[in-house]
Each structure stands twice: as structure tokens, then as C-alpha cells.
């Protein structure tokens, strides 16, 4: 058994109205009982737990940054689900700086570039996912929201435990 603390997850927080929209979509389209965490935009999937103090310092520094605008793109097919892609160059740039800083600690998945997205359906038959995609694309209208900050979580083997928030300056 390892003495390493549980891995850390970093997610992007969205303003409450946007979070509510995506939570509603996830409740409607995600298979009942298959979700262990709510809607989230993952920035890092598994940072080593020993970086917690350093990550918290980075979150504290976010208060010097204005809240960036996040553009919600058309939903896309995931094979066995559907996600909305999000466009936000400021967040991608922020994450890239952290990726370079923590490069020696990252998993292969976290050491890649990021494609910001919100998954609203997953783990369904591909035909069902295609039907969902058609429905959601038919309803989609371009819209934007603001990022509220970055959330720090501990991965506890399924559910996540919320540890801290770093909020942008004007949220």
C-alpha cells in the first residue's frame, strides 16, 4: 500500500446560471445511477496528492485574474455519450502554464493539451448517444457564460471530496 495521498482533480467552475443549465441537461440525459460527481469541466484528472499545498497557492493567485468568458459550442458525439465543447483561450493558457510547471508529475492523460467540455451523457449505447446529439443540436443556440474559478477535489475512489476553490477577481 502506498503512503501517497489520494490524487487531486482540478475543475473549472462556471457561473451559477450556466452550472444550472448543464446540471439540468446531465440530469435529463445521463443514465440514472451512473454518475458519481456533478457537472464539471476537468482541467487535470490526477495530480499527485503531495502537490496539494502548491495547487492551493495557485488557486489563491486566481483572485488577480478577471473572470474569462466561456463560449459554449455545439454538442459533439463521444461514441457512447454527448458533450458540449467550451472555448476559452484564457483558461487553456492558464492550464498550459500549470501543465509545464507540473510536467514531471503528470499522467499521460494530463500531460496532453486540453479540450474543455461538459459531458451531459456517457456510458450509453452509441445509437442512443446519436439520438441525444441530434436532439441537443436541434435545440442549441450559441451562448456564453463566465468562468467563476477553479475547484480542487480529492479523488476518493469514485466520489470526489471538495477541498478548495480559487475564484477569479470579479466573481
Beta strands, then each sheet from edge to edge (+ up, - down):
strand 1: 8-14
strand 2: 41-47
strand 3: 69-77
strand 4: 82-87
strand 5: 117-121
strand 6: 143-155
strand 7: 160-167
sheet 1: 2+ 1- 6+ 3- 4+ 5-
sheet 2: 2+ 1- 6+ 7-
end
